[in-house]
Amino acid sequence: MKKWEYLTAPVLIHNTKMILDNFGADGWELVQIVQGQTPEQLVAYFKREKQ
């Protein structure tokens, strides 16, 4: 059975691609991005298989 670990991280709206690429390079898969308290605040939810 696969086991997962999860991560939440703030994402700066003006630098989204670089931030997501960095997490992807570390093996994190983006699950969802939600808006924070303001439109400029985003929170990303990631998962990856636990090793």
C-alpha positions, -999 to 999 in steps of 0.1 A, spaced: 0 0 0 13 35 -9 18 60 19 17 97 12 31 128 28 16 162 24 28 198 23 10 232 23 29 262 12 22 299 4 26 308 -33 34 343 -44 11 353 -72 38 371 -92 62 341 -90 39 311 -93 56 291 -120 90 292 -104 77 282 -70 56 253 -84 85 241 -106 108 240 -75 83 219 -56 79 196 -86 116 192 -89 116 179 -53 90 153 -62 59 171 -49 27 168 -69 4 198 -68 -31 188 -56 -48 221 -53 -43 259 -50 -68 279 -29 -72 316 -24 -61 329 10 -76 359 28 -69 382 -1 -67 376 -39 -29 380 -38 -25 352 -12 -25 317 -25 -20 284 -6 -8 253 -25 -14 218 -13 11 191 -24 16 154 -20 43 129 -27 48 92 -20 65 86 13 98 68 10 
